[in-house]
Amino acid sequence: MSISEQQIQSILKAVIDPTVGKDYITIGSIKHIQINGNDVALDVELGYPANSVKANVQQQIIMALQAIPGIGKVNVSVSSKIVPHGVQGGVKLIPGIKNIIAVASGKGGVGKSATAVNLALALASEGAQVGILDADIYGPSQPQMLGITQQPESLDGKSMEPVIAHGIQAMSIGLLIDVETPMVWRGPMVTQALQQLLNDTNWKDLDYLIVDMPPGTGDIQLTLAQKIPVTGAVIVTTPQDIALLDARKGLKMFEKVGIPIFGIVENMSTHTCSNCGHTEPIFGAGGGGKMCQDYQVDFLGALPLDITIREHTDSGRPSVIAEPDSQIAQTYRTIARKIAVKVTESAEDHSAAFARIIMEDN
């Protein structure tokens, strides 16, 4: 009895990608099915970076296909392909950047910048080309968190080269000024500085640019929404009511300007005493989940109130780099993969497929 492609597709229709939550046929990941006698070979093309789960995906599909009676050798190759996705209306993609993800919070002090840099590093560890833009002009923190001290180079006197740190490309106003210089600027100067940092940096083939937003819903947020091609936003909050109140304002702002909300990350969710091991929700419990229910967005994950997260970012080696095998680093990678999946679920950008039409007078 020979093996058919229909048999293979029928089997894989029942195999669920644990990261996406849908079967591999529905999400279009199965490519190039080849049948030679009873031997089968196929490619699995994931739409998200997946270094830490590729082996599991490969084994999952091999085991499923081996259940077909009489099947011979099964060869499964797993890879990732990340493509540009749609952005808010009237805004064009930026050369060198496929997808821009804003990481925002309604208020300061919720660990947004630490979350942003760890998510950027997590996406890179999963195999993506990643950059991070520090959009907090008044209080840039990414140079400290990434351990960067050098200024960016300019090869042509007009544009800047991103600084490479831990394998990701980075740019921040903090790399261009003295660390103790206060930015005493009005709103228009701040928004112009943000656009220059974004557009005058020679980003190189980024799958994702993480934008570490300043807290609040002011000029920079509006500029980002109106002039910068954002694929989607992630809201960082802590469980207490005050943080959630401001986080809701940030979420509603993105909704109003047509930027999808990929989900919510609850930071400082619980604290475990290093002496006795007792775990306690210091800032309350369930606030992030309740907010997700109220606004029908995804709960991406929760991170603990842990001193090592602060120590790692203060030292310039965030947790994903400092302790890549830790539970905290694993949580960041899981959240990062969920965000990448949310990107894949956005409509793809097809603007590059259309030729430019030039009208000339004869």
C-alpha positions in Angstrom: 0.0 0.0 0.0 1.6 3.3 -1.1 1.6 6.4 1.0 -0.4 9.4 -0.4 0.0 13.1 0.2 -3.6 13.2 1.3 -2.8 10.7 4.1 0.0 12.9 5.3 -2.1 16.1 5.2 -4.9 14.3 7.1 -2.5 13.2 9.8 -0.9 16.6 10.2 -4.3 18.3 10.3 -4.6 16.7 13.7 -1.2 17.8 15.0 -1.2 21.1 16.9 1.7 23.5 16.9 1.9 24.1 20.7 3.1 27.7 20.2 0.4 28.7 17.8 -2.4 26.5 19.1 -3.5 25.5 15.6 -2.7 22.5 13.4 0.3 22.7 11.0 -1.9 22.4 7.8 -4.2 25.3 8.8 -1.3 27.7 9.6 0.3 26.7 6.3 3.6 25.5 7.7 3.9 22.2 5.8 5.9 22.6 2.6 7.4 20.5 -0.2 5.9 17.0 0.7 7.9 14.4 -1.2 7.0 10.7 -1.3 9.5 8.1 -2.6 8.0 4.7 -2.3 7.1 4.6 1.4 9.6 7.2 2.4 8.4 10.7 3.2 10.3 14.0 3.4 8.8 17.4 4.1 9.7 20.9 5.2 8.1 22.7 8.1 8.3 26.5 7.7 7.3 28.3 10.9 6.3 31.9 10.8 8.1 32.8 14.0 11.7 32.3 15.4 11.8 29.0 17.1 15.3 27.8 18.0 14.3 26.4 21.3 11.4 24.4 20.0 12.5 23.3 16.5 13.6 19.9 17.8 10.3 19.4 19.6 8.4 20.3 16.4 10.5 18.0 14.3 10.0 15.1 16.7 6.3 15.8 17.1 5.7 15.6 13.3 7.9 12.5 12.8 6.1 10.6 15.6 2.7 11.5 14.0 3.7 10.4 10.6 5.3 7.1 11.8 1.7 6.1 12.9 0.9 5.6 9.2 0.8 1.9 8.4 3.7 0.8 6.2 5.5 4.1 6.3 9.3 4.0 5.7 11.9 6.7 6.6 10.5 10.1 7.6 12.7 13.1 7.1 11.4 16.4 8.5 13.3 19.7 8.2 12.2 22.7 10.4 13.0 26.3 9.6 11.6 29.8 10.3 10.6 32.5 7.8 9.6 35.9 9.1 7.9 38.3 6.7 6.7 41.9 6.9 3.2 42.4 8.2 0.6 45.1 7.8 0.7 48.4 9.8 -1.7 51.2 10.5 -3.2 52.9 7.5 -1.3 55.6 5.6 2.1 54.6 7.1 4.8 52.9 5.0 7.3 50.3 6.1 10.9 51.4 6.9 13.7 49.9 4.8 15.6 47.3 6.7 12.8 46.6 9.2 10.1 43.9 8.7 8.0 44.4 11.8 8.0 47.0 14.6 6.7 46.1 18.0 6.0 48.8 20.6 6.4 47.8 24.3 4.4 50.3 26.3 3.0 51.0 29.8 0.6 53.6 31.1 3.0 54.6 34.0 6.6 54.3 35.0 8.1 51.9 37.4 6.5 48.7 36.1 9.6 47.2 34.6 8.7 48.0 31.0 12.3 48.7 29.8 13.6 45.5 31.5 10.8 43.6 29.8 11.5 45.2 26.4 15.2 44.4 26.4 14.7 40.8 27.6 12.0 40.2 24.9 14.4 41.6 22.3 17.2 39.3 23.4 14.7 36.4 23.7 13.6 36.9 20.0 17.3 37.0 19.0 18.1 33.8 20.9 15.2 32.1 19.1 16.9 32.9 15.8 15.5 36.3 14.7 17.4 39.4 13.6 16.4 42.0 16.2 16.9 45.6 17.0 15.8 47.8 19.9 15.0 51.5 19.8 15.0 53.4 23.1 12.1 55.8 22.5 12.3 57.3 26.0 14.1 60.6 25.1 13.8 62.1 28.6 14.9 59.0 30.5 16.9 56.6 28.2 17.8 53.3 30.0 18.7 50.9 27.3 22.5 51.8 27.1 22.8 50.9 30.8 20.7 47.7 30.4 22.7 46.6 27.4 26.1 47.6 28.8 26.8 50.1 25.9 29.2 52.9 26.4 30.4 53.8 22.9 28.8 56.3 20.6 27.3 55.1 17.3 29.5 55.6 14.2 28.5 57.6 11.1 30.1 56.3 7.9 28.6 59.1 5.6 28.1 62.0 8.0 24.4 61.8 7.6 23.2 58.5 9.1 24.2 56.4 12.1 25.2 52.7 12.4 23.3 50.9 15.2 25.5 49.7 18.1 25.6 45.9 18.5 25.1 44.6 22.0 24.6 40.9 22.8 23.8 40.2 19.2 21.1 42.8 18.7 21.2 46.2 17.1 20.5 49.2 19.4 19.9 52.9 19.2 19.2 55.4 21.9 19.4 59.2 22.5 21.5 58.1 25.6 24.3 57.0 23.2 24.5 60.5 21.8 24.6 62.7 25.0 26.4 62.7 28.3 24.8 60.4 30.8 24.1 63.3 33.2 22.7 65.7 30.6 19.0 66.4 31.1 16.9 66.6 28.0 15.1 69.9 28.6 13.1 69.7 25.3 9.5 70.6 24.4 7.3 68.0 22.7 8.1 68.9 19.0 11.8 68.5 19.6 11.3 65.2 21.3 9.2 63.8 18.5 11.6 65.0 15.9 14.5 63.3 17.8 12.5 60.0 17.9 11.9 60.1 14.1 15.6 60.8 13.5 16.7 58.0 15.7 14.4 55.7 13.8 14.9 56.9 10.2 18.5 57.9 10.3 19.8 54.6 11.7 21.0 52.0 9.2 19.0 49.1 10.6 20.2 45.9 8.9 17.6 43.3 7.8 15.6 43.3 11.0 12.9 40.8 11.5 11.7 42.7 14.5 12.4 46.2 15.9 11.4 46.5 19.6 10.5 50.1 20.5 10.9 50.7 24.3 8.3 53.4 24.7 8.3 56.1 27.4 5.4 55.8 29.9 2.2 57.6 29.4 0.1 58.7 26.4 1.8 61.9 25.2 3.6 63.3 22.2 5.9 60.4 21.5 3.0 57.9 21.6 1.0 59.9 19.2 4.0 60.3 16.9 4.6 56.6 17.0 0.9 55.9 16.2 0.7 58.5 13.3 4.1 58.3 11.6 5.9 55.1 12.5 4.8 51.8 10.9 3.9 49.7 14.0 2.8 46.1 13.6 1.4 45.8 17.1 1.9 46.8 20.7 2.5 44.9 24.0 1.3 46.5 27.3 3.4 45.9 30.4 1.7 46.3 33.8 1.9 45.2 37.4 -1.1 43.7 39.2 -2.0 46.6 41.4 -5.0 48.8 40.6 -3.1 52.1 40.0 -0.8 50.5 37.4 -3.7 48.8 35.7 -5.7 52.1 35.6 -2.9 53.7 33.6 -2.3 50.6 31.5 -5.9 50.6 30.4 -5.4 54.2 29.1 -2.3 53.1 27.1 -4.3 50.2 25.6 -7.2 52.4 24.6 -4.8 54.9 23.0 -3.4 52.2 20.7 -6.9 51.0 19.9 -8.0 54.5 18.9 -5.1 54.9 16.4 -5.6 51.4 14.8 -2.6 49.6 16.2 -3.3 46.0 17.3 -2.7 45.0 20.9 -0.7 41.7 20.9 -1.4 41.2 24.6 -0.4 42.1 28.2 2.6 41.1 30.2 2.1 41.2 34.0 5.4 42.1 35.6 6.2 41.7 39.3 3.4 39.2 39.5 4.6 37.3 42.6 7.5 37.4 45.0 9.2 34.3 46.4 11.2 34.9 49.6 14.8 33.9 49.1 15.1 32.8 52.7 11.9 30.8 53.4 10.6 30.1 49.9 7.2 31.6 50.6 5.5 33.1 47.5 3.2 36.1 47.9 1.4 38.4 45.4 2.8 41.6 46.9 1.0 43.9 44.4 -2.2 41.9 44.2 -3.3 39.0 42.0 -5.2 38.5 38.8 -5.2 42.2 37.6 -3.5 41.5 34.3 -5.8 38.6 33.5 -8.9 40.7 34.4 -7.7 43.4 32.1 -7.3 40.9 29.3 -10.9 39.7 29.8 -12.3 43.2 29.9 -10.6 44.2 26.6 -10.5 40.7 25.0 -6.7 40.7 24.5 -4.3 37.9 25.2 -2.5 37.4 28.5 1.1 36.8 27.2 2.6 35.8 30.6 3.7 36.8 34.1 7.1 37.5 35.5 8.1 37.5 39.1 9.3 40.3 41.3 12.9 39.0 41.4 16.0 40.8 42.4 18.1 39.1 39.7 16.1 40.8 36.9 17.1 44.2 38.4 20.7 43.1 39.0 21.1 41.7 35.5 19.9 44.8 33.8 21.9 47.1 36.1 25.0 45.2 35.1 24.4 45.4 31.4 23.6 41.7 31.0 19.9 41.1 31.1 18.5 37.8 32.4 18.2 36.2 28.9 21.9 36.7 28.5 23.1 36.4 32.1 21.2 33.2 32.9 19.8 31.7 29.7 18.8 28.5 31.3 16.9 30.1 34.2 13.1 29.9 34.6 12.9 33.7 34.1 14.8 33.5 30.8 12.6 30.7 29.7 9.5 32.8 30.5 10.8 35.7 28.4 11.4 33.3 25.5 7.9 31.9 25.8 6.4 35.4 25.8 8.6 36.4 22.9 7.4 33.4 20.8 3.8 34.3 21.6 4.3 37.8 20.4 6.0 36.6 17.2 3.0 34.4 16.6 0.7 37.4 17.1 2.7 39.1 14.4 2.2 36.2 12.0 -1.5 36.4 12.6 -1.5 40.0 11.3 -2.2 40.6 7.7 1.0 40.3 5.6 2.3 43.5 3.9 2.2 43.1 0.1 3.2 46.7 -0.8 6.5 45.5 -2.2 4.8 43.3 -4.7 3.2 46.2 -6.5 5.3 48.1 -9.1 5.5 51.8 -8.8 3.4 53.7 -11.4 5.1 56.8 -12.8 3.0 59.3 -14.8 4.9 61.2 -17.5 3.8 63.9 -19.9 4.5 63.0 -23.5 
